[in-house]
Amino acid sequence: MINVLLQSITTEMFVGLAFCFGLVVGSFLNVVILRLPQQLYAQWKEQSEEFLSRPQNAQDTPVETILWPPSKCSECGHAIKPWQNIPLLSYLLLRGRCANCSSSISMQYPLVELLTGTMIAVTAYHYSGQIEVLYAVFFTLVLIALAGIDAREKLLPDQITLPLLWIGLIANLNEFFVPLSDAVVGAIAGYLALWSVYWLFKLITGKEGMGYGDFKLLAALGAWLGWQMLPLVILLSSIVGAFVGIFMIVLGGKDRNVQIPFGPFLAAAGWIALMWGDKIISGYSSAFSFY
C-alpha cells in the first residue's frame, strides 16, 4: 500500500513535501543536538556520584530534556511563540534576533533546518517511488543529528549510533540496500577498521586519535552500505577531514594539537555513499581501467 501511495504522487510534489518535512524535522534536530548531550551529562554525573557513594546535590534547575521545556531564548528565557518558531521563515522575519531581548540567535538553527530540508529533498528525489525512501530518510536524519552533536560536543552517543546500526541490519533483511551478509560483514569490518587505526596510532604516538563513537558510527555505516562501500567512506571522510584540519590550522589559527571531531566527516561520507556511492566507484573504475 505504501508503494502504491508513493507511486501515485508526482516526483516534484514528493520532493517539495519532503523539503517542507525536512525543515520541520530540522527544527526538532536542533533541540536534539543541543539538549541530548546535556541530558546525558546530567545522567552520567548522577550515576557517577551514586557509584562513588557521594551525596548528590539538589539541582537548582531541572535538567532540560528533548521534550521539555518548550523552546525559549537562551539569553532571556522568553518562551518562543509558535509563530516565532516556524522553521527558517521565523529566523528571517526576526532578522536573527530574539523578539523579546533582541539578542542574536545562533546561525546553527537556520543552517540545520536548511541542511535537513535540502538533504531530505535530495533523498526523496533519489529514492522517489521506492519503499527504501523511508529508511533512507531515517538514515539521513540520524546522520545530521550525530554530526551536529559531535561537532559541538565531540560526542557520538550510543543512544543514537547503536539503533542506527541495528536498523541498518533490519533494513537489509529484505536487501533494501545490500545483501544481509554484506551488511553484517560491513558492521564488523567498519568497527574493526577504525579500532585498528586507533590502537596503531596510540602505540606509535601515545595519544588517542579518535573516540570509540567513531568505531560504532562506521560500523553502523557498514551495516547500511555493506563492506564494499567502506573504503570509499573512509577515503572521502579522511580527505575532507584533512582539508578542514589544514584550513583551521593555516587560516583559522588553530593549534595543530586541537582535536577535530571525525564524526561529521564520517556522516557526510556515509550519506554521499548511500546516494551516489555506486556511481562514484564505477566512475573511478572506468577512469583508471586499462582494459
Order of alpha helices (4+ residues) and beta strands (2+ residues): alpha-alpha-alpha-alpha-alpha-alpha-alpha-alpha-alpha-alpha
